[in-house]
Amino acid sequence: MTPLSKRLIVALVISVAVNLLAGGILVGLAIQRSRLHGERAHVTAGPRGRGHEAGREAAPRAERGPREGGRGARRGGPFGGLIAGHRDEVAARQRAAAAARTAVRDSLTHEPFDRAALERALSDLRTETATTQTLLHKAIADAAEQGDAAARAKLARGFERPTPPPL
């Protein structure tokens, strides 16, 4: 075996090792992302992107209701159908909160800047957020009261924080 062929064999072995390492890292990241997505399925809502349905006008997810694939869409997460009795109320509150966020965004981008308008919009957003949270807490308490131990355990899983991926 000539010295050149020995060097080529060593280079080939190193190249294969580096490629296997890179492939292993990519597969590991994909598996971890899949597990993280599964753990957070109750947090994410609806299909991704705007205008995902053919012929449907594109609208931000925050402005679509739960039946349109927006926030609050049922995805079979821990809360699942347990709080379905409050679905219409929650959807209305979420639309009101989305409108309040839009008002904040508009007041921030409006020229000339009006601090009083921004403070009013932020106050309205705070009120809407608190009202929505109160309604959700009531729905969760009602579901816990009416459900059995398994339903309460399912509700409890909704409050677990998934472990973040390592850096």
C-alpha positions in Angstrom: 0.0 0.0 0.0 1.4 3.3 -1.0 1.5 6.3 1.4 -1.0 8.1 -0.8 -3.6 5.3 -0.6 -3.1 5.2 3.2 -3.8 8.9 3.4 -6.9 8.6 1.2 -8.2 5.7 3.3 -7.7 7.8 6.5 -9.5 10.8 4.9 -12.3 8.5 3.8 -12.8 7.1 7.3 -12.7 10.6 8.8 -15.2 11.8 6.2 -17.6 8.9 7.0 -17.3 9.6 10.8 -18.0 13.3 10.4 -21.0 12.5 8.1 -22.4 10.0 10.6 -21.9 12.5 13.5 -23.8 15.2 11.5 -26.6 12.8 10.6 -26.9 11.6 14.2 -27.2 15.2 15.4 -29.9 16.0 12.8 -31.9 12.9 13.7 -31.6 13.6 17.4 -32.8 17.2 16.9 -35.8 16.0 14.8 -36.7 13.5 17.5 -36.4 16.1 20.2 -38.5 18.6 18.2 -41.2 15.9 17.7 -41.3 15.1 21.4 -41.4 18.8 22.4 -44.2 19.4 19.9 -46.1 16.5 21.4 -45.7 17.8 24.9 -46.9 21.3 23.9 -49.8 20.1 21.6 -52.3 21.7 24.0 -50.5 25.1 23.7 -50.2 25.3 19.9 -53.4 25.9 18.0 -54.6 25.0 14.6 -52.7 24.6 11.3 -49.6 26.7 10.8 -49.4 29.7 8.6 -51.9 32.2 7.2 -54.7 31.3 4.8 -54.0 27.5 5.2 -57.4 26.6 3.8 -57.9 26.9 0.0 -60.1 29.9 -0.8 -60.0 31.3 2.7 -59.0 34.9 3.2 -55.7 35.1 5.2 -56.2 36.4 8.7 -53.9 36.3 11.7 -54.6 33.3 13.9 -55.4 35.5 16.9 -58.4 37.0 14.9 -59.8 33.6 13.9 -62.0 31.7 16.3 -61.5 28.2 17.6 -63.7 26.6 14.9 -61.6 28.3 12.2 -58.2 26.9 13.3 -57.3 29.9 15.3 -56.4 30.2 19.0 -58.4 27.8 21.1 -58.8 25.3 18.4 -59.3 21.8 19.8 -56.3 19.7 19.1 -56.9 17.0 21.7 -54.5 18.4 24.2 -54.9 18.0 28.0 -57.9 20.3 28.1 -59.5 18.5 25.1 -63.3 18.6 25.4 -63.2 19.1 29.2 -64.0 22.8 28.9 -66.1 22.6 25.8 -69.1 23.9 27.7 -67.4 27.3 27.8 -66.2 27.3 24.2 -68.4 30.1 22.9 -67.6 32.4 25.9 -63.8 31.7 25.6 -63.9 32.3 21.8 -65.7 35.7 22.3 -63.1 36.7 25.1 -60.2 35.7 22.8 -61.6 37.8 20.0 -62.0 40.7 22.3 -58.4 40.2 23.5 -57.2 40.1 19.9 -59.0 43.3 19.2 -57.3 44.9 22.2 -53.9 43.7 21.0 -54.6 45.2 17.6 -55.5 48.5 19.3 -52.2 48.5 21.1 -50.3 47.8 17.9 -52.2 50.5 16.1 -51.6 53.1 18.8 -47.8 52.2 18.7 -47.6 52.7 15.0 -49.9 55.7 14.7 -48.2 59.0 13.8 -48.0 61.3 15.7 -47.5 59.2 18.7 -50.2 59.7 21.4 -49.1 58.4 24.8 -52.6 58.7 26.3 -54.0 56.6 23.5 -51.4 53.9 24.1 -52.0 53.9 27.8 -55.8 53.5 27.2 -55.1 50.6 24.8 -52.8 48.9 27.2 -55.3 49.3 30.0 -58.0 47.8 27.8 -55.7 44.9 26.9 -54.9 44.3 30.6 -58.6 44.3 31.4 -59.4 41.9 28.5 -56.5 39.6 29.4 -57.7 39.4 33.1 -61.3 38.8 32.1 -60.3 36.0 29.7 -58.0 34.4 32.3 -60.8 34.6 34.9 -63.2 32.9 32.5 -60.6 30.2 31.6 -60.0 29.5 35.3 -63.7 29.2 35.9 -64.0 26.8 33.0 -61.1 24.7 34.4 -62.6 24.7 37.9 -66.0 23.6 36.5 -64.4 20.8 34.5 -62.4 19.7 37.5 -65.5 19.7 39.7 -67.6 17.7 37.1 -64.8 15.3 36.1 -63.3 12.3 37.7 -59.7 11.8 38.8 -58.6 11.0 35.3 -60.1 14.2 33.9 -58.4 16.2 36.7 -55.1 14.5 35.9 -55.6 15.5 32.3 -56.3 19.1 33.4 -53.2 19.0 35.6 -51.0 18.0 32.6 -52.0 21.2 30.9 -50.2 23.1 33.6 -46.9 21.2 33.3 -44.0 23.1 31.7 -42.3 21.1 29.0 -38.6 20.9 29.5 -36.8 23.2 27.1 -34.3 21.6 24.7 -30.7 21.8 25.8 -28.7 24.7 24.3 
